[in-house]
Amino acid sequence: MMRFSALLICVFVLTACTKSGDANITTRTRALATPQSLMVHVAKRAQACWFAADDPAFRKFKLATEVNSFSGKPRILIVPRNKPTGLPQLVAQAERIGGRNNFTTFGPLLANADGTRFNNQLRDWARGGTKC
């Protein structure tokens, strides 16, 4: 029982330390109609704009995708480059709720100085945008 209580406290502390950006996003095009296709688009834009473009904010990280999720919540993860199985520093995920795609972002990278930029770019891409 004590271990379970300690685990719950850790989860609450970690949750409190992250910034979340929930948004119901109605996609603009049929190509982004499913959560999977929405996250594929977001992943491609993140790869092109952040990693292939050598954005200095992402030099210590790599992109991991989980778009074929059995949970119905496909997502992308930004993880430490030298520890790819470590805790994600940024998570973006989508799920279908009530006929709409619900797009959510969270993680410690959103709490740093560039967090607003990252969140705005992710939201734009989730709406079908292509700009870096």
N, C-alpha and C positions, 0 to 999 in steps of 0.2 A: 504494500500500500504506500509506503514511504517513497519508493522509487517512482511509482506512478504520479504521486504528488509533485515530486521534483521535476519529472518530465513535463507535467502540465505547466509548472512555473516557467521552465525554460521556453516552452512554446509561446506562452504569453509575453515573455520578455522579448523574444526574437520578433514576434509580431509587432510589438510596440516600437521596435527600432526600425521598422521598415515603413516606407511611404507607399500607399496604395493609390491607384488611379482607376477606379471602376467607371465604366461607361457603357451604356447601351449604344451600340453603333449599328445603324441601318446602312448596309452596304449599298454602294452606288450601281454596281454592275452585277450581272448574273454570274460572271466568272468568280465572284467572291461570295456566292450565295451560301456555301457551307462553311462551318467553322474550319474545316481542314483546308479548303482552298483559300480562305482568308489568311490563315497562318502561314501557308506556303508563300503567299504574296508578301506578307510581313517579313518572313525569313529571308526571301530573296532581296528585299530592299535593305534589310539590316546587313546582310553580307556585302552587298554592293556599296552601300553608303558608309558603313562603319569599318568593316574589316578589309575589303579589297581596296578601299580608298585610304587605308592606313590612318584612320582617325586616331590621334594620340591618346584619346580617352579609353581606347579599346586595345591598346598594344599588349596589356597584361592579361587579356581575356581571349576566349574563343567562343564561337557560336555552336550550340548544340540544339538540334531540333527533335521534337517528339510530336510530329504532325499526324502520325498514325496511332493515336492514342485509343486504347480500348475503353477509357473512362469517358470518352465523348468530349474531352477537353484538350484538344491539340494545343501544344505550346512550344515556345522557343525559350532557351535558357542561355544566359551569358554566364560562363563559368571561368574560373581562373585557368589560364593557359597551362601553368605548370601542375595543376591539380584538377583535371577535367571531371573527376568523380566527386569533387568537393561540393560544398553548398553553392547553389547558384547565386550570383550577385544581382541578377535581374531576371524576372520571369514575365513573359507575356503569354496570355492564353485566351482562347475563345471557346464559348459553348453556346448551344442553341437553347434559348429559354423563351417560351411563349411565341415562337415564330420569328424571333429576332436573335441576332448574334450579340452575345454579351462579351465584350472584350475587356480584359482586366490586366493590369500591370502591377507588379510589386517587387520589392527587393531593395537592398541597401544602396545600389547604384543610383536609385531615384532620390536618395536623400543627400547626395553630394551636390556640388556646385553646378554640374551639368545635368542634374536630374530632370529639371523642367524641359530642357532641350530634348533629352531622350524620350520622355513621355509624350511630348508634342509630336515628335517624329513618328513614334509608334502609333499614335492615334491617327495621324494623317495617313499612314500606310494602311491601317486597318479600314479606313474609309475608302481605300482604293488609290490613294495618292502615290506618286512615283518620284517626287522631288527628294533630293538629299538635303 
